[in-house]
Amino acid sequence: MGPQSTPDLSTPASPLSLSTIAVVGLGTMGTGIAEVLTRAGREVIGIDTDEAAAQQAVAALEGATARAVARERITERERQDILARFRTFTDLQAAADADLVIEVVPEDYELKRQVFAGLDAVVRADTILATGTNALSVTRLAADSQRPERVLGVHFFNPAPAMKLVEVVSSVLTAPTAVAAVTELARDLGKDPIAVGDRPGFVADGLLFGYLNQAAAMYEAKYATREDIDAAMRLGCGLPMGPLALLDLIGVDTARTVLEAMYAESQDRLHAPAPILGQLAEAGLTGRKAGRGFYTYDAPGSGTAVPDAESPATADELAAGRTVSSVGVAGSGTMASGIAEVFAKAGFKVVLAARSLEKAEKAKARIAKSLGRSVDKGRMSAEARDTALASITPAGALDAFADVDLAVEAVAEDLAVKQELFRTLDKVCKPGAILATTTSSLPVVACARATSRPQDVIGMHFFNPAPAMKLVEVVRTVLTADDVHATVRAVCAKVRKHPVDCGDRAGFIVNALLFPYLNNAIKMVEEHYASLDDIDAAMKLGGGYPMGPFELLDVVGLDVSLAIEKVLHAEFRDPGLAPAPLLEHLVAAGCLGRKTGRGFREYARR
């Protein structure tokens, strides 16, 4: 059956009506897309050469709609109507009457090309053909099609019924009417479509997979355990899943395919697949679907991880630590007062030392306000607030640290300033006291070497705001004693923070993975590939990020972000880590984010 006429899809017109839609490939994604379409009132033709896959897709829709009835989201009559709109077939001929065909077969170019060739032979001339790829070239598929103007990409995110983002991908050959029709369809489905050009990974995966790749390389280098990498990114960045758990969910083989495509285009070493991805894929350890990937699962397809040889040691297997009952906190800023509040609420005696007694007392007053807000919100009693405040002693000099068991500095992020402070701590603190730095970017060992007891020095990187953020990166140098490390982990538990272990190198875990991702987002804007708003929306809706990259950059401060980027670039010497010129230009112009009223966006002055 061939096309009877050749309508002009290239001229602007009202969007085409897409009432009958074929979905080719009824795996997890195809089944999810079919559910979204049928529940939105579309007639859906499901096509899969595997009859079992087609039956499984019907069963999945039956199960999903039954649950919706049980939760009173739809009626039984509506459920029956939805099920009646979904028909399955094993032959592409069934797509003959479709207004739109969405293919979601495996990420293999030749397989997709064959599907498009088969569709060319059966669909109408005005039928839009969409590929669900996130790694392969939409332009190449279009060029090999009989009518490239009707070919585009439509990238849903898994699970399709829940995820709001849809990337609508145009090639240089795609007709505007086809894009308009699919964009309107996505809105009708309750999705948030963004328009993107044809490059591997598009926006969301283009940023996400580089980050996942770096996390895999970090694990492969044995810099941190899989559990600590995942916990750091969940607790430090508010992400719904850690990167290694997410790789297992996506599929290690799929991730490798996407990264290969990205690297082929960008030649950026950050996109060159980490060798461990290839090793796991070749061994068949592709993640949840195989029952084992970075983690081990109780069965193939299960999301329940089970202990294995790499599971962390239990608490009673760790080294014994030192006794800590009193803590000194050096500094008077937000971080110092936040850390002092954390220790005071946990029952420690706290000495809060600043450059003057007046500054220390102002910091304590800030803590009093914070604790007062907790009382107002019912998070703590007035008695507990008073006890915590009474345990904090403000001081105007570090001499007050003479009897503390743990001294934590939270002063300016300047190595010379910190080294001078550590020299003073070395003189005033008693033997056996642990000396900790909260640096986020400077070498901990450089602080340690400023003392006569480097074995007692460790990094405790709290996250801002310290009272709310659960993560502490515990940074050992090559000189840190085992009992110091054990003590700090125990202290973290007592103050109800989650410690993750990492070595003394730039960025530790969180910043080393977060800031290259932010830098790559800036590069996308520099290349005019996507707008700030679309990139932020893509990462919030498609990646589950609590903030988009540009929202986050403006909150953190562009000057702070640039400083961290420079430290990472200097340490790892990777060209891909060089700060984006746009970031440098904005900082030079004094546009530092929310604190100056303008960064990537403008903010109302308070």
C-alpha positions as CSV (number, residue, x, y, z in Angstrom):
1,M,0.0,0.0,0.0
2,G,1.7,3.2,-1.1
3,P,0.9,6.9,-0.6
4,Q,-1.8,8.3,-2.8
5,S,-0.7,12.0,-2.7
6,T,2.1,14.2,-1.4
7,P,0.8,16.9,0.9
8,D,3.2,19.8,1.6
9,L,4.4,19.4,5.2
10,S,6.9,22.3,4.9
11,T,4.5,25.2,5.0
12,P,3.2,26.7,8.2
13,A,-0.3,25.5,8.9
14,S,-2.6,24.5,11.8
15,P,-1.1,21.4,13.5
16,L,-2.2,18.1,12.0
17,S,-4.8,16.0,13.9
18,L,-3.1,13.0,15.6
19,S,-6.0,10.8,16.7
20,T,-4.7,7.4,15.7
21,I,-1.1,6.6,16.8
22,A,1.0,3.5,16.3
23,V,3.7,2.5,18.8
24,V,6.3,0.2,17.3
25,G,8.2,-1.7,20.0
26,L,6.3,-2.8,23.1
27,G,9.0,-3.0,25.7
28,T,8.9,-0.9,28.9
29,M,9.0,2.4,27.1
30,G,6.6,1.5,24.3
31,T,4.1,0.1,26.8
32,G,4.3,3.2,28.9
33,I,3.8,5.5,25.9
34,A,0.8,3.4,24.8
35,E,-0.7,3.8,28.3
36,V,-0.3,7.6,28.2
37,L,-1.9,7.8,24.7
38,T,-4.8,5.5,25.4
39,R,-5.6,7.3,28.7
40,A,-5.6,10.6,26.8
41,G,-8.3,9.3,24.4
42,R,-6.1,8.3,21.4
43,E,-6.6,5.1,19.4
44,V,-3.4,3.2,19.8
45,I,-2.0,0.5,17.5
46,G,0.7,-1.4,19.4
47,I,3.1,-3.3,17.1
48,D,5.8,-5.8,18.2
49,T,7.1,-8.8,16.2
50,D,7.2,-10.7,19.5
51,E,3.6,-11.8,20.3
52,A,4.6,-12.3,24.0
53,A,5.7,-8.7,24.2
54,A,2.4,-7.6,22.8
55,Q,0.5,-9.7,25.3
56,Q,2.6,-8.4,28.1
57,A,1.9,-4.8,27.0
58,V,-1.9,-5.5,27.2
59,A,-1.5,-7.1,30.6
60,A,0.5,-4.1,31.8
61,L,-2.2,-1.7,30.7
62,E,-4.9,-3.9,32.3
63,G,-2.9,-3.8,35.6
64,A,-2.3,-0.1,35.5
65,T,-5.9,0.8,34.8
66,A,-7.1,-1.6,37.4
67,R,-5.0,0.2,40.0
68,A,-6.3,3.5,38.8
69,V,-9.9,2.3,39.4
70,A,-9.0,1.0,42.8
71,R,-7.6,4.4,43.7
72,E,-10.7,6.0,42.3
73,R,-8.8,8.0,39.7
74,I,-11.0,6.6,36.9
75,T,-14.2,4.7,36.7
76,E,-14.6,1.1,35.5
77,R,-16.4,2.3,32.4
78,E,-13.5,4.7,31.6
79,R,-11.1,1.7,32.1
80,Q,-13.0,-0.4,29.6
81,D,-12.9,2.5,27.1
82,I,-9.1,2.8,27.6
83,L,-8.6,-0.9,27.1
84,A,-10.8,-0.9,23.9
85,R,-8.6,1.8,22.4
86,F,-5.5,-0.4,22.5
87,R,-5.0,-3.0,19.9
88,T,-1.8,-5.0,19.3
89,F,-0.4,-6.5,16.1
90,T,2.9,-8.2,15.0
91,D,3.1,-6.6,11.5
92,L,4.0,-3.1,10.5
93,Q,1.0,-3.2,8.0
94,A,-1.2,-2.4,11.0
95,A,0.2,1.2,11.0
96,A,-1.4,1.9,7.6
97,D,-4.1,4.2,9.0
98,A,-2.0,5.9,11.7
99,D,-1.6,9.7,11.8
100,L,1.6,9.3,13.8
101,V,4.0,6.4,14.4
102,I,6.4,6.4,17.3
103,E,9.1,3.7,17.2
104,V,10.8,2.7,20.4
105,V,12.7,-0.4,19.3
106,P,16.2,-1.1,20.7
107,E,19.0,1.5,20.2
108,D,20.4,0.0,17.0
109,Y,20.6,2.1,13.9
110,E,20.1,-0.7,11.3
111,L,17.1,-2.0,13.2
112,K,15.5,1.5,13.3
113,R,16.3,2.1,9.6
114,Q,14.6,-1.2,8.7
115,V,11.5,-0.1,10.8
116,F,11.4,3.2,9.0
117,A,11.8,1.6,5.6
118,G,8.9,-0.7,6.4
119,L,6.8,2.2,7.5
120,D,7.5,4.2,4.4
121,A,5.9,1.4,2.4
122,V,2.6,1.3,4.3
123,V,1.8,4.6,5.9
124,R,0.0,7.6,4.3
125,A,2.0,10.4,2.9
126,D,1.0,12.8,5.7
127,T,1.7,10.3,8.5
128,I,4.4,11.6,10.9
129,L,7.2,9.2,11.8
130,A,8.8,9.7,15.2
131,T,11.8,7.9,16.6
132,G,12.2,7.5,20.4
133,T,16.0,7.4,20.2
134,N,18.1,9.3,22.7
135,A,21.4,8.5,21.2
136,L,21.2,7.9,17.4
137,S,21.0,10.5,14.7
138,V,17.4,11.7,13.9
139,T,18.8,13.4,10.8
140,R,20.4,10.2,9.5
141,L,17.1,8.3,10.0
142,A,15.3,11.1,8.2
143,A,17.7,11.2,5.3
144,D,17.3,7.5,4.7
145,S,13.5,7.8,4.7
146,Q,11.4,8.4,1.6
147,R,10.0,11.6,3.1
148,P,12.5,13.2,5.5
149,E,10.3,16.2,6.2
150,R,7.9,14.1,8.2
151,V,10.5,12.4,10.4
152,L,11.4,13.8,13.9
153,G,12.3,12.6,17.3
154,V,10.0,12.4,20.3
155,H,11.8,11.4,23.5
156,F,9.7,10.3,26.4
157,F,11.3,9.6,29.8
158,N,10.9,6.4,31.8
159,P,8.4,5.8,33.3
160,A,6.4,7.5,30.6
161,P,3.1,7.8,32.5
162,A,4.8,9.6,35.4
163,M,7.5,11.7,33.7
164,K,6.4,15.1,32.4
165,L,9.2,15.9,30.0
166,V,9.0,15.2,26.3
167,E,11.9,16.4,24.0
168,V,10.6,17.1,20.5
169,V,13.6,16.7,18.2
170,S,13.9,18.4,14.8
171,S,16.4,17.7,12.1
172,V,17.3,20.3,9.5
173,L,14.9,18.4,7.3
174,T,11.8,18.3,9.6
175,A,8.7,20.3,8.5
176,P,7.5,22.9,11.0
177,T,3.9,21.5,10.9
178,A,5.1,18.1,12.0
179,V,6.9,19.6,15.0
180,A,3.8,21.7,15.8
181,A,1.5,18.7,15.7
182,V,3.7,16.5,17.9
183,T,4.3,19.4,20.3
184,E,0.5,20.0,20.6
185,L,0.0,16.3,21.2
186,A,2.5,16.3,24.0
187,R,0.6,19.1,25.7
188,D,-2.7,17.3,25.2
189,L,-1.1,14.3,27.0
190,G,-0.3,16.5,30.0
191,K,3.4,16.6,29.2
192,D,5.8,19.5,29.1
193,P,7.4,19.5,25.6
194,I,10.7,21.3,24.8
195,A,12.0,21.8,21.3
196,V,15.6,20.6,20.8
197,G,18.0,20.0,17.9
198,D,19.5,16.8,16.8
199,R,22.5,15.8,18.8
200,P,23.2,12.7,20.9
201,G,21.5,12.8,24.3
202,F,19.6,16.0,23.4
203,V,19.3,18.2,26.5
204,A,18.4,16.0,29.5
205,D,20.4,12.9,28.6
206,G,23.2,15.0,27.1
207,L,23.8,16.5,30.5
208,L,22.8,13.4,32.6
209,F,25.0,10.8,30.9
210,G,28.2,12.8,31.2
211,Y,27.6,13.0,34.9
212,L,26.8,9.3,35.1
213,N,29.9,8.5,33.2
214,Q,32.1,10.5,35.6
215,A,30.5,8.7,38.6
216,A,31.3,5.3,37.0
217,A,34.9,6.4,36.5
218,M,35.1,7.7,40.1
219,Y,33.9,4.2,41.3
220,E,36.3,2.4,39.0
221,A,39.2,4.4,40.3
222,K,38.2,3.2,43.8
223,Y,38.0,6.8,45.0
224,A,34.8,6.1,46.8
225,T,32.4,3.1,47.3
226,R,29.3,2.8,45.2
227,E,27.2,3.4,48.3
228,D,29.0,6.6,49.2
229,I,28.9,8.0,45.7
230,D,25.2,7.4,45.5
231,A,24.5,8.7,49.0
232,A,26.6,11.8,48.4
233,M,24.6,12.8,45.3
234,R,21.2,12.0,46.8
235,L,21.9,13.9,50.1
236,G,24.2,16.6,48.8
237,C,22.2,17.5,45.7
238,G,18.7,16.3,46.5
239,L,18.6,13.8,43.6
240,P,16.0,11.0,43.7
241,M,18.7,8.3,42.9
242,G,22.4,8.0,43.1
243,P,24.2,7.8,39.7
244,L,25.3,4.2,40.0
245,A,21.8,3.0,41.0
246,L,20.5,5.0,38.1
247,L,22.9,3.4,35.7
248,D,21.6,0.0,36.8
249,L,18.0,1.2,36.3
250,I,18.7,2.6,32.8
251,G,20.9,-0.3,31.8
252,V,24.7,-0.2,31.7
253,D,24.6,-1.3,28.0
254,T,22.2,1.5,27.1
255,A,24.3,4.1,28.9
256,R,27.4,2.9,27.1
257,T,25.6,3.2,23.7
258,V,24.5,6.8,24.5
259,L,28.0,7.8,25.6
260,E,29.6,6.3,22.5
261,A,27.3,8.4,20.4
262,M,28.0,11.5,22.5
263,Y,31.7,11.0,22.3
264,A,31.7,10.4,18.6
265,E,30.2,13.9,18.1
266,S,31.9,15.8,20.9
267,Q,35.3,14.1,21.2
268,D,35.1,15.3,24.8
269,R,36.9,12.9,27.2
270,L,34.1,13.4,29.7
271,H,31.9,11.5,27.3
272,A,34.3,8.7,26.5
273,P,32.6,5.7,28.2
274,A,34.4,4.6,31.4
275,P,36.0,1.2,30.8
276,I,33.9,-0.4,33.6
277,L,30.8,0.3,31.6
278,G,32.2,-1.8,28.7
279,Q,33.4,-4.5,31.1
280,L,30.0,-4.9,32.8
281,A,28.1,-4.8,29.5
282,E,30.4,-7.5,27.9
283,A,29.9,-9.7,31.0
284,G,26.1,-9.3,30.7
285,L,26.0,-7.4,34.0
286,T,23.7,-4.7,32.6
287,G,21.9,-3.7,35.8
288,R,18.5,-4.4,37.2
289,K,17.3,-6.2,34.1
290,A,20.1,-8.8,34.5
291,G,19.9,-9.0,38.3
292,R,23.4,-7.5,38.6
293,G,25.3,-4.4,37.6
294,F,27.0,-2.0,39.9
295,Y,24.8,-3.6,42.6
296,T,23.4,-7.1,43.0
297,Y,19.6,-7.6,42.9
298,D,17.4,-10.3,44.3
299,A,16.2,-11.3,40.8
300,P,16.5,-10.1,37.2
301,G,14.1,-7.1,36.8
302,S,13.9,-6.4,40.5
303,G,14.8,-3.1,42.1
304,T,15.7,-4.6,45.5
305,A,19.4,-4.6,46.0
306,V,20.9,-7.4,48.2
307,P,24.2,-7.6,50.1
308,D,27.2,-8.8,48.1
309,A,31.0,-8.9,48.4
310,E,31.2,-5.1,48.0
311,S,28.7,-4.2,50.7
312,P,30.1,-1.9,53.4
313,A,31.4,-3.2,56.7
314,T,29.2,-3.1,59.7
315,A,29.8,-0.6,62.5
316,D,31.4,-3.1,64.8
317,E,34.0,-4.0,62.2
318,L,35.4,-0.4,62.1
319,A,38.3,0.9,64.1
320,A,37.8,2.2,67.7
321,G,37.7,6.0,68.0
322,R,38.4,8.8,70.4
323,T,36.1,10.3,72.9
324,V,34.5,13.6,71.9
325,S,32.3,15.6,74.3
326,S,33.3,19.2,73.5
327,V,33.7,20.8,70.1
328,G,35.3,24.1,68.9
329,V,33.9,25.8,65.8
330,A,36.1,28.6,64.3
331,G,34.3,31.2,62.2
332,S,31.4,33.6,62.4
333,G,29.6,33.1,59.0
334,T,26.6,31.1,58.0
335,M,28.4,27.8,57.8
336,A,30.2,28.2,61.2
337,S,27.0,29.1,63.0
338,G,25.1,26.3,61.2
339,I,27.7,23.7,62.3
340,A,27.8,25.1,65.9
341,E,24.0,24.7,65.9
342,V,24.2,21.1,64.7
343,F,26.6,20.1,67.5
344,A,24.8,22.0,70.2
345,K,21.4,20.3,69.3
346,A,23.2,16.9,69.5
347,G,24.3,17.6,73.1
348,F,27.9,18.6,72.6
349,K,29.5,21.5,74.5
350,V,30.4,24.0,71.9
351,V,32.9,26.8,71.9
352,L,32.2,29.3,69.0
353,A,35.3,31.4,68.3
354,A,35.5,34.3,65.9
355,R,38.0,37.1,65.3
356,S,36.2,39.1,68.1
357,L,33.9,38.4,70.9
358,E,31.3,40.7,69.3
359,K,31.3,38.6,66.0
360,A,31.0,35.4,68.0
361,E,28.1,36.7,70.0
362,K,26.4,37.8,66.7
363,A,26.9,34.3,65.4
364,K,25.3,32.9,68.5
365,A,22.4,35.3,68.1
366,R,21.9,33.9,64.6
367,I,21.8,30.4,66.0
368,A,19.2,31.6,68.5
369,K,17.0,32.9,65.7
370,S,17.3,29.6,63.8
371,L,16.4,27.5,66.9
372,G,13.5,29.9,67.5
373,R,12.2,29.1,64.0
374,S,12.5,25.4,64.8
375,V,10.4,25.9,68.0
376,D,7.8,27.9,66.0
377,K,7.5,25.1,63.5
378,G,7.1,22.5,66.2
379,R,10.4,20.8,65.4
380,M,11.9,21.2,68.9
381,S,10.7,22.2,72.3
382,A,11.5,25.6,73.9
383,E,13.3,23.6,76.6
384,A,15.5,21.9,74.0
385,R,16.2,25.2,72.4
386,D,17.3,26.7,75.7
387,T,19.6,23.7,76.5
388,A,21.2,23.9,73.1
389,L,21.8,27.7,73.4
390,A,23.3,27.3,76.9
391,S,25.8,24.8,75.6
392,I,27.3,27.3,73.2
393,T,30.1,29.6,74.6
394,P,31.1,32.5,72.3
395,A,34.8,33.4,72.3
396,G,36.9,36.1,70.7
397,A,40.1,34.0,70.3
398,L,41.1,30.4,69.4
399,D,42.8,30.1,72.9
400,A,39.3,29.1,74.0
401,F,39.8,25.8,72.2
402,A,42.4,24.6,74.8
403,D,40.2,21.8,76.1
404,V,38.0,20.8,73.1
405,D,38.2,17.3,71.7
406,L,37.3,18.3,68.2
407,A,38.1,21.6,66.5
408,V,36.2,22.4,63.2
409,E,37.2,25.4,61.1
410,A,34.7,27.2,58.9
411,V,36.6,30.3,57.8
412,A,37.2,31.8,54.4
413,E,38.0,29.4,51.5
414,D,41.6,30.7,51.3
415,L,44.5,28.3,51.8
416,A,46.8,30.8,53.4
417,V,44.1,31.8,55.9
418,K,43.3,28.2,56.7
419,Q,47.0,27.2,57.1
420,E,47.6,30.1,59.5
421,L,44.5,29.0,61.5
422,F,45.8,25.4,61.7
423,R,49.2,26.6,62.9
424,T,47.3,28.3,65.8
425,L,45.1,25.3,66.5
426,D,48.3,23.2,66.7
427,K,49.5,25.4,69.4
428,V,46.3,25.8,71.5
429,C,44.6,22.5,71.2
430,K,45.4,19.7,73.6
431,P,47.3,16.5,72.5
432,G,44.8,14.1,70.9
433,A,42.3,16.7,69.8
434,I,41.1,16.2,66.2
435,L,41.5,19.2,63.9
436,A,39.0,19.3,61.0
437,T,38.6,21.6,58.0
438,T,35.3,22.2,56.2
439,T,37.0,23.1,52.9
440,S,35.1,22.2,49.8
441,S,37.9,22.7,47.3
442,L,41.3,23.1,49.0
443,P,43.7,20.2,49.8
444,V,43.2,19.0,53.3
445,V,46.8,17.7,53.5
446,A,48.0,21.3,53.0
447,C,46.2,22.2,56.2
448,A,47.5,19.1,57.9
449,R,51.1,19.9,57.0
450,A,50.8,23.3,58.7
451,T,50.6,21.4,62.0
452,S,53.0,19.2,63.9
453,R,50.3,16.5,64.1
454,P,49.0,15.8,60.5
455,Q,47.7,12.4,61.7
456,D,45.0,14.3,63.7
457,V,43.8,16.4,60.7
458,I,40.8,15.4,58.6
459,G,38.2,17.1,56.3
460,M,34.5,17.4,57.4
461,H,32.7,19.0,54.5
462,F,29.3,20.0,55.7
463,F,26.7,21.3,53.2
464,N,24.8,24.6,53.4
465,P,22.6,25.0,55.3
466,A,24.3,22.7,57.8
467,P,21.3,22.2,60.1
468,A,19.1,20.9,57.2
469,M,21.6,19.1,54.9
470,K,22.2,15.5,56.0
471,L,25.5,14.9,54.2
472,V,29.1,15.2,55.5
473,E,32.0,14.3,53.2
474,V,34.7,12.8,55.5
475,V,38.0,13.5,53.8
476,R,41.1,11.4,54.8
477,T,44.5,12.4,53.7
478,V,47.3,9.9,53.3
479,L,48.4,10.9,56.8
480,T,45.1,10.7,58.7
481,A,45.1,8.2,61.5
482,D,42.5,5.4,61.5
483,D,41.1,6.3,64.9
484,V,40.6,9.9,63.8
485,H,38.6,8.7,60.8
486,A,36.6,6.3,63.0
487,T,35.9,9.1,65.5
488,V,34.7,11.6,62.9
489,R,32.3,9.0,61.4
490,A,30.9,8.3,64.9
491,V,30.5,12.0,65.5
492,C,28.6,12.4,62.3
493,A,26.2,9.7,63.3
494,K,25.7,11.4,66.7
495,V,24.8,14.7,65.0
496,R,22.4,12.8,62.7
497,K,24.5,13.3,59.5
498,H,25.3,10.7,56.9
499,P,29.1,10.4,56.5
500,V,30.6,9.4,53.1
501,D,34.3,8.6,52.8
502,C,36.5,10.1,50.1
503,G,40.1,10.9,49.4
504,D,41.8,14.3,49.4
505,R,41.4,15.5,45.9
506,A,39.6,18.4,44.3
507,G,35.9,18.4,44.6
508,F,35.7,15.3,46.7
509,I,32.5,13.5,45.5
510,V,29.7,16.0,45.2
511,N,31.5,19.0,43.6
512,A,33.6,16.8,41.4
513,L,30.4,15.3,39.8
514,L,28.1,18.4,40.1
515,F,30.2,21.2,38.7
516,P,31.2,19.5,35.4
517,Y,27.5,18.9,34.8
518,L,26.8,22.6,35.5
519,N,29.6,23.6,33.2
520,N,28.3,21.5,30.4
521,A,24.9,23.1,30.8
522,I,26.5,26.5,30.3
523,K,28.2,25.2,27.2
524,M,24.8,24.2,25.8
525,V,23.6,27.8,26.1
526,E,26.9,29.1,24.6
527,E,26.3,26.9,21.6
528,H,22.7,28.2,21.3
529,Y,21.5,24.6,21.5
530,A,18.8,25.3,24.1
531,S,17.6,28.1,26.3
532,L,18.1,28.5,30.0
533,D,14.5,27.8,30.6
534,D,14.4,24.7,28.5
535,I,17.5,23.3,30.1
536,D,16.3,23.9,33.6
537,A,12.9,22.4,32.7
538,A,14.6,19.4,31.1
539,M,16.6,18.6,34.2
540,K,13.8,19.1,36.7
541,L,11.2,17.2,34.7
542,G,13.4,14.6,32.9
543,G,16.1,14.1,35.6
544,G,14.2,14.7,38.8
545,Y,16.6,17.4,39.8
546,P,15.2,19.7,42.6
547,M,16.6,22.7,40.7
548,G,17.7,23.3,37.1
549,P,21.4,24.0,36.5
550,F,21.0,27.7,36.0
551,E,18.8,28.1,39.0
552,L,21.4,26.3,41.1
553,L,24.3,28.3,39.7
554,D,22.6,31.6,40.6
555,V,21.9,30.3,44.1
556,V,25.5,29.0,44.7
557,G,27.0,32.1,43.2
558,L,28.8,32.3,39.9
559,D,32.0,33.4,41.5
560,V,32.0,30.4,43.8
561,S,31.1,28.1,40.9
562,L,33.9,29.5,38.8
563,A,36.4,29.0,41.6
564,I,35.5,25.4,41.9
565,E,35.6,24.8,38.2
566,K,39.1,26.3,38.1
567,V,40.3,24.0,41.0
568,L,38.9,20.9,39.2
569,H,40.5,21.9,35.9
570,A,43.8,22.6,37.6
571,E,43.8,19.2,39.4
572,F,42.6,16.9,36.6
573,R,44.0,18.8,33.6
574,D,41.0,17.6,31.5
575,P,40.2,20.1,28.7
576,G,36.5,19.3,29.2
577,L,36.7,20.7,32.7
578,A,37.8,24.2,31.6
579,P,35.3,26.8,32.8
580,A,32.9,27.8,30.1
581,P,33.8,31.3,28.8
582,L,30.2,32.6,29.5
583,L,30.7,31.8,33.2
584,E,34.0,33.8,33.3
585,H,32.4,36.7,31.4
586,L,29.5,37.0,33.8
587,V,31.7,36.9,36.8
588,A,34.0,39.5,35.3
589,A,30.9,41.7,34.8
590,G,29.9,41.3,38.5
591,C,26.9,39.2,37.7
592,L,27.3,36.7,40.5
593,G,23.8,35.4,40.8
594,R,21.0,36.1,43.4
595,K,23.4,37.8,45.8
596,T,24.0,40.6,43.2
597,G,20.5,40.6,41.7
598,R,21.7,39.3,38.4
599,G,23.5,36.1,37.2
600,F,22.1,33.9,34.4
601,R,18.8,35.6,35.3
602,E,17.8,38.9,36.8
603,Y,16.2,39.0,40.3
604,A,14.2,41.6,42.1
605,R,16.2,43.7,44.5
606,R,15.1,43.3,48.1
